[in-house]
Amino acid sequence: MSASVANGSHVNVAAGGTLLEVRSVAKKFGAATVLKNISLDIAAGEFLTLLGESGSGKTTLLRLIAGFEAPTSGEIWMSGQRLDTLPPYRRPVNTVFQHYALFPHMSVQENVAYGLHVKGTAAGEATSRAEEALRMVKMHEFAGARPAKLSGGQQQRVALARALVNRPQLLLLDEPLSALDANLRKQMQSELKSLQRELGITFLFVTHDQEEAMALSDRIALLRGGALEQIASPREIYGHPATAYAAQFIGQTNLLHADVRGGWAVCGALRWPTGEADGPAIFSLRPEVIACARGDEASAGAVAFRGVVRQQLFGGANETLEIACGPEQILRVRIPAAEPLSGEHTFTFFPADAIRVRA
């Protein structure tokens, strides 16, 4: 894999090698600090998602990489060359926005080729590259159509083709699926992931939807208030969240504010062995790791406790229970779909599933 750099040469970046480096980047708008010393590396061929709630700084970071904003401090490097000092049109980067902004008076093919014509690409080459890009996204049959005749998903593919036609080494996607309905969004997630794997282009994807991030990403960079909360694979960030915020933002969890004494953690009616040091500690216990025991029997090594079912929410293959373990202790439990439950039952979990997190 190679990337164009400022002097017109090419730097080879092997798949898996570092393509983009964000080095201690901060951004202020007036007195407001939007990004706080963000540092992260993106590997060539990686699908990395910037995840966070509104105002977390994810879109601002994307705009800094694209060149639409300049960092207040810090540096951005790509393929061993300084990127943040270059104007947007000289960066080997393209962006797909939430609003596709297709030209309504142009055909699909003319929309895709437009950027090449602006750069002075020969007409024949622009046409062949536009056709190639449309084939990549399976839209070549619609080359002569106007955008108004296309569905939302088809417009999204055209916007992708328009970005891909420039052969970027890094594709930035700013919530490109958010305008689609739920079913089409699921379909496009699968297609987007397949396309990224097929092309081998590095994707930097912005979303506030944690399920979307989990489904698409090789790694997730979770932002909170302009700072990097955690960066890890979806399995790692879900199974071993670093902080209470990460545990709550990525999926659902039960946060247990426990007191650790002599190798045991105690939180209300729950008591389990732990290797943590004595003192107050917070643990994340996912609803699906808690099981409803048959009768009063618990598996070997499991922690058993009693709880009263207060609510049962049907969710298809699974159901979520709200159980009371004491006057002020409510836990969420996710179990396979079952008959309606009521009254008091025995529940179990394994100590290893209670993950220590920072506040």
N, C-alpha and C positions, 0 to 999 in steps of 0.2 A: 504494500500500500504506500502511496506517495502523496505528499501534500505540497501545493504551491506556496511559496513564501515570498517575502517582500522583494527579494532581488531577482525573482523569476526562476530560481533554481527549484529543484525538488528534493525533499528529504524523505527517505524511506522510513516508514513506520510499520514495523511488523505487527500483525494482529496480536492483540494482547499487550503490546507495548504502550507506553504513555503517549497519548495524542495531545491532550489539553491539560495544562496546569493552571489552576487558579491559586495565586500566591498572596495570602493575607489581604484580600480585597475588602475594602470598606467603601460605602457610598452614603453620602449625606445629601439631603435636599434641604437647604437652609440649615435650621437648627436640628432637624429630624434626622436621626441615624437610621437608615433603612437596612444596611448590611454591616455586620460587625466582624471584620477580619476573617473572612471566609477563605479557607484553604481546602482544595480538593483536586484530585487527579482523575482524568477520564481516560480509559484505555481505548486503543483503536479497536473498532468493531463492537464496542460496548453499548448497551441500552441502559442509560442512567436516567433516573427520574428525580426531578426536584419536586418534593412533596411538601405541602404545608397549607395552613389555612390562609385566608385572605389577609394580606398585610405582612406575611412572613418574609417577603423579600425574594421569592422564587422568580417572578417575572422580571424584577429589576436585575437579578443576576444574569438572566438570559439576555436581556437587552445590553448589558455590559459586554458580554461575549460577542454579540452580534455587531456591536459598535454604535448602537443607537444612544447609548449613554457612556460617559467616561467615569472610571472609578475615581473616588476622592483620594484613595491611597491603595497601594498594592499593585500587582502586575498580573497579566494574563499571557501565557505562553502557549504556542502551538507548534508541534513538531520541532522544538528547539529554537523557535524564533519568537520574538516579542510580538504579541498580537494587539494589545490595547493601544499601541501608538499608531496603528493603521486605520485609515478610514474604512467604513463598512464595505465599500465596493472592492477593496483590495484584500479582504479576508476570505479564505477558502471555506466559507460558512454560508448556509442559507437557512431561512426561517419560514416555517409554516405557522400562520397565525390562526387564532380562534375564528376570526371572520375572514373568509377566503379571499375576498376582494377581487373576484374575477371580473374582467372587463365584459360587460353585457353585450356590447356591440361586436365582439370578436368571437370567432369560433373557438372550440376547445383547443385545436392545434395552434391557432394564432395566439391564444393566451399563453400556452406553454412556450412557444418560440419567442415571445415578446422580449424577454430579457436578453436573449442572444442577439436579436436585432439591435437592441440598444447598445450592446457592446461592440457592434460592428462585425459580428460573425457573418460569413458569406451565406447568402440565401440558401444555397443547396445544403450546406452543412447544418444550418439552423433547422431546416425542414427534416432532415434525416435524424438529427438528435431529438427533435420534438416527437417524431414517430417512435423512436426507441424508448423515450421516457413514457409515452402513453402505453406502449406494450408492457412495460414493467409493471404498471398499475392496472393493467387489463382494461384500458379505456380507448384503445386504438380504433374500435368500431364507432366511437362517438366523436372522432376527430373533427367532423364537419358540423357538429351540433353547437347550438348556442347554450351558454350556462343556464339560462332560464328553463331549458327543457330537461335539465338533469335533476336527479334526486339529491338530497343532502349528502348521502354517501358518495355519489358519483362526483359531486363538486369537490368533496374532500380528496378524492383520488386525483382530480385534475390539479388541485393545489399542490399535492405531493409531487406530481409529475413536473410542475413548473419549477419546483425547488430542485428536483433531481436532475433536470436537464443541464444544470450548471456543474454537475459532477462534483458536489461538495464532499470534503472529507468529514465534515461535521454538519449534521442537520439538527436545527433547533426547532422544537415543536411546542408552541404555547397554547396549551389546552385545545388542541385541534378537534377533539371529539365532543366537546361540551355542548355543541349546538344540535347534536343528533339525538333522536329518541332512544329509549333504553335498549330496545332490541337491536337496532342498527348499530348502536354504540358498541355492544358486545361483539357483533360481527366484525366491525372495523378494528376493534382491538386485536382480534385474531389475525386479520389480514395485515395490519400494521406490523405486528411481531414477525410474521412470516416474511414480509417484504424486507424488513431490516436484516433478518438472517440471510436471505437470499442475496442481497446487495452487499452486505458486509460494511455498510456505512455506519459510522458512530452516530447514535441518536441521543440527544439531550432533550428530555421530555418534561414538560411542566404540567402538573395537575394538582387539584385539591382533593381528588377522589382516591382514598387509600386502597380501595378494591382494584381500581384501574392500575395503580402503581404496583400492587402485588402481582397482578396478572402479567404485566408487560416487562418488568424491569429485570436486568441482571443485578443492579444495585439500586438502592433508594437512598437519596440524601434528604433527610427530614430537616426542614428549617422551622425555627420558632423565633419570632420576634427579631429576625435579621441575623440570627446565629445558627450555626450548624449543630443540631441536637444529636443526631446519630447518622452514620452512613454505613450501610451493610446490605447484604443480600436480603431479599424479602423473607426467606426462611429464618435468617439470623435475627433480623430486626423484629420479627413477630415472635419467634421462640425465645429470644434473649434480649428483650428491650433494655437499653441502658438506663433509661429514666422513666419515672412515673408518667411523664407527658407522652413519651414514645409508646408506652404500653397502652395508654388510653386512646391515642390518636390512631394507632395501627390496630384495628379490630376492637373487640371489647375485652375488658378484663375486670377482675376483682382486685382492688388495691387493699392489701392487708397491712395496716399499721400495727406492727407487732413489737413486743418487748422480748429481747433475747437474753436468756439467763441460763448459764451452765449447759449450753448445747441444745437448748430447746427454745423455740419461738412460740409465743402465746399471743393470740389475737382473739379476744372474746371467747367463744366456745371452741375455737380451733387451737390445737397444740401439736406441733410437729418437730422432729429433730432437725438441727441445722448446724453447719460448720461455721456460721457467722459469729463474729465477736459479740460479747455482751453489750447491750444497749438497745436503744430504739432502732428499728429497721423497717423498711417498706418492702413488701413482696408483691409481685404480680402473679395472680393465679387465673389462668384463662378459663372461661366457663366450660369449654369442652374437655378439660382434663379432670373435671369433677364427675364422678359416676354415681348413679343411683344403685345402691347395693341390693341384691336379691335377698329378701328377708333382712336379717341383721348381720349377714356374713360379709366380711371384708377380705380382700385379697391380701396375701402375705406381703408385709412391708408397707401396706397402705395405711393412711390415717383415716379413721372413721369418726364421724360426728353425726348428730341428729339435727334434722331441720324440718320445718313445717312448710308445705307448699302453699304459697300465697297466690300465685298466678302461674298460668301455663299458656304460653304463646306458641301457636302452631306455625311452623315455617316450612312445610313440605316434608323433606326427608328428616329434618331436625325440629326439635322443639326447645324453647327457652323457658326455663323455670325460674321464678323468683322465690327463694326460700328464706325463711326467717330462722336464724340460729340462736337468736336471743332477742331481748327487747329492742336493741338498736343495731343489730347486725343482719344485713340483708345480702345474700349472695346470688349471683346469676349462675345458672347451670345449663349447659347445652347437652341434650341427650338425643339419641335416635328417636324418631317419632314413636309414640307409645299411646296406650289408652290414657284417658284423663286420670290425673293423679290428684289426690287430696290428702289432707292429714299429715302426720309425721312419718318420715322415712329416714333410713340410714344412707348417708352419702360418704364417698371416699375420694381421696386423691393421694398421689405419691409425693413425698417430700421434695424430690428432685424437680417437680413441676412448679413449685413455689420459687419464683425467680426474684432474687434481690435486685432492686432498682434504686437509683438515686432519686432524691426529691426533685 
